[in-house]
């Protein structure tokens, strides 16, 4: 991106950096040279439900983006016309069922939700069984994706299966199921798409060729997912397009702003930590936490395409709770 706009010699160009977390939104204006000009935080609600449910309202996400953008632009005095790009990193492994217009049909089912566990355990079974997986299915998943759906029910595939089995009316009305980041990108651009990196936890895309990740018919059959209810896949760091007119008006930014796909939280944290070479590791502590290491060879637990990861479900949120009076959040 250029450092100057036509007709504005010497004026710095800026990028809108959006981080959609679990406990809230972090948003910053950054120059194209990487200097943070201003930032802010917008919290939003988490709805914890019986039976392992965890949901958030996508409309609250969008309202937070709008409020935060307008507040940072006003506080910094940055000319909105100097904003040339926008990108979103976000919580990963969530699911937003939307209609053909992109309107959410329910609250988002986020990564903490485990209600899909019985259904994902059902689709991974087979004979002979190895650690709860049918052996032939397990080999197929590992060869084509580098992993397999987790039994916990917290992967995107499990959320979709939960909707299909327990919310059939919502399932029938769903045009695509979108990741949280992909829904924000849809609000920004009007385009429904996911990317090579974000589609991983659906476990229905062949990732053996990092330059050509695509839905796989065999994996779709094994996972019980309908291709027609999944978004198209584009390469990571693709430009999705300019701001849609409605988004530009809501944010107070020009329609010329270019929106890139951004990245799921684990990938974004690795880049931010500079841990991008073989065997580089990073530890991230957020609402949850993870320890990730890039490996140079593709094995069942080690892939050049996707990092090796260990992630407990509670980390930073536990620290916050322990500091609160009598352990209350």
N, C-alpha and C positions, 0 to 999 in steps of 0.2 A: 504494500500500500504506500502511496506517496506521502512524504512528510509535509507537503504543502498542497493546498488546493489551488486550482486555477483562479487567478484574480486575488489571491490572498498570500502574497509572497511573505515568507517569514512566519506565517501562522502555523502552529503545530497541529498535526492531525491527531485525532483521538479514536480509541476503540472502547466500546462498551463491553466490559467483562462481567458476565453473569454467572454466579455460582449458586445453584439451587440445592441447598442442603436439606437435611431432615428436620432440623430445628428452626431453620429460617433461611432467608436469602441474603447472600453477601454480594454486593454490586460495587464496581469501581469504574472510574474513567481513567484510562491509561494512555499515555502517548505512544506513538508507533515505535518509539525508542525504548519503551518499557518503564517509563517513570509514572508512578501512581499520582494522579492529580487530586483525586478525592475518592472516598468510599463511604458506604453506609451499610446498615443491617436492617432487615425487616423480618421479624418473627412471624410464624404462622402456626396454626393449630395442628396437633397430631391426635387422631381419634383411635384409641386402643379399644378393641372390641372383644367380647367373649370368644373363646375358641381359637385364639391366636391371630385375630384380625388387627390390622394396622392400616389406617387410611388417612388421606389428606384430600382437601378440596382443590382441584386444579385451578378453579377460578380465584382462590386465595393466592395461589402462586402468581398468577398473572397480575392481579391487583398489586401484589408486592413489587413485581418488576416495574410496573407503571409508577408507583409512588416513589420507589427508590431512584429510578432514572430521573424523574423530574426534580427530586430533592438534590441529588448530586450535581446535576447541571446547574441548578440555581445557586447552590452553595459555592461552587467553584468559579462561577462566572464564565464558564467555557461556552463559546459560541456553539449552539447546536449544529450549525452548519459545518463545524470542524470534525464532527463524528463521522468517520468513514467506514467503520466496521463494527460488528457485534458478534460475540461468541458466547456459548453457554456450556459450562460444565455442570454436572448434576449428580445427585443420588442416582444409583443404578439399580437395575433389577426391579423396577416398578412397572405398573401396567395401568394405562388409562384407556378404557373402552370409549370410543367416540363414534358419532354418526358420520354421515357423508359430508356434513358441513364442519366437522371437527369439534362439535359440541360434546362435552363429557356426558356419558349416560349414567355414570355413577361417580362416587368419589374415587380417587386413584388408590389402587392397592399397592402399597409401597414394599420395599425390600424386607421390612421386618415381619410382614404378614406370612404366616405359615399354614393358612387354612387349606392350601392346595396339596399339602403333604400326602393325604390318602390317595389322591388321584395320580400324582406323579409316581408314587410307589407302585401303583397298579400298572402303569405303562412301562416301567423299567423291568418288570418281572419276566421270567422265562425259565426254561430248563436247558441245561443245568444252571443252578443259581450260584453266583459268587458275590458275597457281601450284599445280598439283596438285589442283585442285577442278573438278568438272563445273560449268560456268557456271550452268546452271539450278538445280542444287542450292545453289550458293553464294548466288545471289540469294535463294532461298527462305529459307535459314538467316539471312542478314543481315536480311531484311525482318521475319522473325518473332521472331528472338532477339537481334539486334544483333551477332552474331558467327558463328563456325562452329567445329566440332571441330578442335583442333590436330593437326598431323601427328606431334607428339612421342609421342603415346600416353599422356599423363599426365592427360587428362580422365577424368571418371567414366565417360562412355560407352565409352571405350577399355578401361577395366578390366572392364566388364561383357562387352564383346565378347571379351576375352581369356578370361574364365571360360567363356563359351559355347563357344568354339572349342577350348580346351585342357583344360578341366575340365568336360566335359559332364555327368558324374554330379552334380557340385556344382550346376551350372546347373539341372538338372532338379529338384533338391531345394530350390532357393532359393524362398522365399515372396516377400520383397522384398529388393532390394539397398539397403542403407542407407549414408548418409554417416556418417563417424565421430561427428559431433555428434549425428546422429539416432539412432545406436545408444545413445549415452550417455543421451539423452532417453528412449529406450525402456526402458532399465534403471531410470531414475528413475520413470517413470509407467506403464509397460506399454503405451504407445501407440506405434505405428509410423507416423510421419509425417515429411514434410520441409516446407520452407517456400519461399515465393516466391523468396527470395534464394539459398538453398542449391541449388535444383534447376537453376540456370543451366547448370552444366558437364555436364549430361546432354545438352544441346542438343536436347531433344525437347519443350520447353514454350514456348508462345507467350507472350512477355513484353511485347507491345505495349501492353497495358493493365495498368499497375502494380497496379491494384486487383483484377485478375482473371486471374492467371497460371494457365494450365492446360495439361495435356498436349494436344498437337496430333497428330491422326491422320496428317497428311502427314509431319510431322517424325519420328514414331515409325516410319513405314515407311522413310523415308530412313535413319534411324539403325539400323534393324534391332533395335529394342528392343521388348520385350513389356510392354504396359501392366500386365498382371496381376502382373509381377514388380517393379513400382515402387510406392513408398508414395504415399498420398494427399498432396496439397499443401495447406498451410494458410497464411494470411497471415503475414508476418514479424512477430515479437514477439507471437505468439499465446500464450495460456495453454493448455498442453497438458492440464493437470489437476493434481491433488494427487499427492504421492508415493504410489507403490504400497506396500502394507504391507510387502513384503519389502525394498524399498529403504529405507523409513523405519527398519526394524529394523536393517539393516546400517549405516546412517549414524548411528544414534542420534538421529534427528530426528523430530518429530511428522508424522503423515500429513497434517496440514493445510497443510504447505508447498506453495505453488503453484509449478509449474515452467513457465517460459516457453521458447519455442523457442531463444532465444539467436541467435547470428549466426556465419557463417563468418569466418575470421580477417581477411580483407581488409576486410569491412564493419565488424567490431568495431574494427579499428585506426583506420579513418577516423573513427568516432564518438569513440573515445578521444582521437584527436589534435585533435578539433574541426574536422576538414576536411570539412564537410558542405554548404558553400555552393557555388554555381557557380564553377568554376575553382579551388576550394581543392584543394591537393595535399598528400599526405603521403608520406614515405619511411619504410618500416618495415624493420628489419634483425632477422631472426630466424634460424632455421636456413637459410631462403632469405631473399630480400628482395623488395620491390616498390616501385614508384613509381606512385601512383594519383592521378588527377585527375577530379573530377566535371565533366561538360560539360552545357551547358544545352539542347542539341539532340540528337535521335537521328539518328545517321549510322552508316555501317558501322563506324567506329572511335570513335564518340562517342555515348553514350546517357544520357538522363536516368534510366533505370532501373538501369543497371549502369555502374560507373565504368570509365574507360580505364585499363588496367593494363599495366605492363612488369615481368616477374618473372624474374630469373635463379635458377637452382636452388640455388646455394650462396652463402652470405653469412656469417652469424654462425658457422656451423659451420667455415668456412674460417679465420675469425679465431681460433677456439679451437684449430684444428689448428696454425696458424702459431705460436701462443704456446707450444705443447707442446714438450718436448724432442725434438729431431731431427724435428719435424713430425708426431709421432705423436699421434693423437686422445686 
